Amino acid sequence: MSTNAQNPIGVIGAGTMGAGIAQAAAGAGWSVNLFDINQSLVDQAKENIANRFIRLVEKGRISVEESVGCQERITTTITLEDLSDCDLIVEAIVEDFDIKTKVLKDVGSIATKAILATNTSSLSVSELGAASGFADRVVGMHFFNPAPIMPLVEVVRGELSSEPAIQRATLLAEAWGKTVVQVSDTPGFIVNRVARPYYLESWRIVEDGVATVDTVDNAMQSLGEFKMGPFMLTDLIGQDINVATTRSVWNRLGKPSRLAPSVKQESLVERGNLGRKSGCGAYAHDDKDHVVPAIIMEPEEVEISEYLASAINAFCLEASCSTGSMLEKYIFARVLGGIINEAMWAVTEEVASQKDIDTAMKLGTNYPHGPLEWAGKIGLKKVQQLLAALNETVADNRFASPPFGTVSVS
Ligand SMILES: NC(=O)c1ccc[n+]([C@@H]2O[C@H](COP(=O)([O-])OP(=O)(O)OC[C@H]3O[C@@H](n4cnc5c(N)ncnc54)[C@H](O)[C@@H]3O)[C@@H](O)[C@H]2O)c1
């Protein structure tokens, strides 16, 4: 199947993601026609893209000629009929099922051969396909923000998505320099699901009065080599956005206790403490150089049984390159154990291959290792022992792991 750059790409929605996707495709040599509902929106998008290209030239990443060429390859329109000759059309409009369905239906009747890719984060690709009437042509192409920079695309297979449509979307994203993971149409796909325990288990540690937000962040950075601790990261993402993703994934998965929203995080959002954008979240962000914990507490000493301590020590010995206090090891093991467990559930439920789950977590969230690679390094038996020991300390059975044998790591 060709990935011929002569065939134009359509992008619907010229907001954050649509403009970024247009830039990514044009940067790789494709002609792009970018649509939005009015002229000022597409003009603004063109201006934003031009500014980003100016910065790339200033940084010496591309030449002036390349920048001009890329920008010339992006045309804009407010007439949907102009997308009729497109090969692939990426929809990146508001996250609303009815609005997306209408747009897919309209554009599918205009561009009768085009693959219709939705960039939805939280809606069902199968349901969008069925409602639009073009289920075989509808696939998911889940880009990450900022789309020109983030290397990962989750290509989502709706129940009736045709194999050629999946393969072509995959080839095109790869031709734009992206790494593609293929994923079944399940809530949160890979990244937004498997990352949940990083945030949720950390919030539960604070809710339990075990440690402060900065202690948790430091433990995850020092023992786990995560680039940013969960509280600083959720402050950057926006606590409200993080809560909304949790609620959506949890509801759509049938409310498993593992992924239940954090009461403390939700009450923070209700009080308007959304993170850096509102000046305060888990931390108070007075300015870039002055960030202090905003959730003040006196941690209580955590009771760790001998059985749990030995499981934690065995887990950490293999999982971490550095040593830490028992509290730090407990925090790290609890959070990483939750992530590995979620990855194992995702494998068991055939969300994606083990390799793709690892790739997605490394490229979509910058994890230092894929969770299943980590499990392989630690040893599945030690992971299972940790989860069993942790599960004895909770009332909601959330560390219960999938049946032994469904995951094999090396
Ligand atoms: N922002 C992110 O970090 C991110 C990451 C991955 C996926 N997504 C998904 O990408 C999609 C777009 O998100 P965004 O953050 O770019 O939103 P945005 O609000 O920045 O942009 C949405 C654009 O869609 C346009 N639009 C609205 N209705 C339209 C219609 N009927 N026809 C054509 N255009 C219409 C709006 O005018 C706007 O320009 C959503 O589905 C979102 O879930 C977002």
The ligand as an SDF file (V2000), in Angstrom:
LIG
                    3D

 44 48  0  0  0  0  0  0  0  0999 V2000
   -5.5070   18.5820   23.7150 N   0  0  0  0  0  0  0  0  0  0  0  0
   -4.9500   17.4060   23.9390 C   0  0  0  0  0  0  0  0  0  0  0  0
   -3.9980   17.2800   24.7350 O   0  0  0  0  0  0  0  0  0  0  0  0
   -5.4560   16.1980   23.2070 C   0  0  0  0  0  0  0  0  0  0  0  0
   -4.6170   15.0610   23.1200 C   0  0  0  0  0  0  0  0  0  0  0  0
   -5.0680   13.9480   22.3900 C   0  0  0  0  0  0  0  0  0  0  0  0
   -6.3320   13.9660   21.8070 C   0  0  0  0  0  0  0  0  0  0  0  0
   -7.1270   15.0830   21.9340 N   0  0  0  0  0  0  0  0  0  0  0  0
   -8.4240   15.0690   21.2620 C   0  0  0  0  0  0  0  0  0  0  0  0
   -8.3200   15.8710   20.0940 O   0  0  0  0  0  0  0  0  0  0  0  0
   -9.5810   16.4970   19.8140 C   0  0  0  0  0  0  0  0  0  0  0  0
   -9.3990   17.9940   19.7020 C   0  0  0  0  0  0  0  0  0  0  0  0
   -8.8560   18.4860   20.8990 O   0  0  0  0  0  0  0  0  0  0  0  0
   -8.1460   19.9100   20.9770 P   0  0  0  0  0  0  0  0  0  0  0  0
   -7.5020   19.9760   22.3050 O   0  0  0  0  0  0  0  0  0  0  0  0
   -7.3580   20.1540   19.7510 O   0  0  0  0  0  0  0  0  0  0  0  0
   -9.4270   20.8770   20.9770 O   0  0  0  0  0  0  0  0  0  0  0  0
   -9.4850   22.4410   20.5990 P   0  0  0  0  0  0  0  0  0  0  0  0
  -10.6280   22.9630   21.3880 O   0  0  0  0  0  0  0  0  0  0  0  0
   -8.1610   23.0860   20.7360 O   0  0  0  0  0  0  0  0  0  0  0  0
   -9.8450   22.4350   19.0530 O   0  0  0  0  0  0  0  0  0  0  0  0
  -11.0480   21.9420   18.5610 C   0  0  0  0  0  0  0  0  0  0  0  0
  -11.3310   22.6270   17.2450 C   0  0  0  0  0  0  0  0  0  0  0  0
  -12.4370   21.9760   16.6420 O   0  0  0  0  0  0  0  0  0  0  0  0
  -13.2120   22.9620   16.0230 C   0  0  0  0  0  0  0  0  0  0  0  0
  -14.5700   22.4960   15.8080 N   0  0  0  0  0  0  0  0  0  0  0  0
  -15.5440   22.4380   16.7140 C   0  0  0  0  0  0  0  0  0  0  0  0
  -16.6640   21.9610   16.1220 N   0  0  0  0  0  0  0  0  0  0  0  0
  -16.3610   21.7290   14.8460 C   0  0  0  0  0  0  0  0  0  0  0  0
  -17.0840   21.2480   13.7460 C   0  0  0  0  0  0  0  0  0  0  0  0
  -18.3660   20.9000   13.8620 N   0  0  0  0  0  0  0  0  0  0  0  0
  -16.4380   21.1260   12.5810 N   0  0  0  0  0  0  0  0  0  0  0  0
  -15.1320   21.4490   12.4830 C   0  0  0  0  0  0  0  0  0  0  0  0
  -14.4100   21.9390   13.4850 N   0  0  0  0  0  0  0  0  0  0  0  0
  -15.0180   22.0700   14.6620 C   0  0  0  0  0  0  0  0  0  0  0  0
  -13.1430   24.1580   16.9480 C   0  0  0  0  0  0  0  0  0  0  0  0
  -13.4800   25.3380   16.2560 O   0  0  0  0  0  0  0  0  0  0  0  0
  -11.6830   24.1020   17.3790 C   0  0  0  0  0  0  0  0  0  0  0  0
  -10.8560   24.8800   16.5400 O   0  0  0  0  0  0  0  0  0  0  0  0
  -10.5300   16.0330   20.9100 C   0  0  0  0  0  0  0  0  0  0  0  0
  -11.2140   14.8970   20.4550 O   0  0  0  0  0  0  0  0  0  0  0  0
   -9.5850   15.6550   22.0450 C   0  0  0  0  0  0  0  0  0  0  0  0
  -10.1310   14.7140   22.9130 O   0  0  0  0  0  0  0  0  0  0  0  0
   -6.7020   16.1970   22.6050 C   0  0  0  0  0  0  0  0  0  0  0  0
  1  2  1  0
  2  3  2  0
  2  4  1  0
  4  5  1  0
  4 44  2  0
  5  6  2  0
  6  7  1  0
  7  8  2  0
  8  9  1  0
  8 44  1  0
  9 10  1  0
  9 42  1  0
 10 11  1  0
 11 12  1  0
 11 40  1  0
 12 13  1  0
 13 14  1  0
 14 15  2  0
 14 16  1  0
 14 17  1  0
 17 18  1  0
 18 19  2  0
 18 20  1  0
 18 21  1  0
 21 22  1  0
 22 23  1  0
 23 24  1  0
 23 38  1  0
 24 25  1  0
 25 26  1  0
 25 36  1  0
 26 27  1  0
 26 35  1  0
 27 28  2  0
 28 29  1  0
 29 30  1  0
 29 35  2  0
 30 31  1  0
 30 32  2  0
 32 33  1  0
 33 34  2  0
 34 35  1  0
 36 37  1  0
 36 38  1  0
 38 39  1  0
 40 41  1  0
 40 42  1  0
 42 43  1  0
M  CHG  2   8   1  16  -1
M  END
$$$$
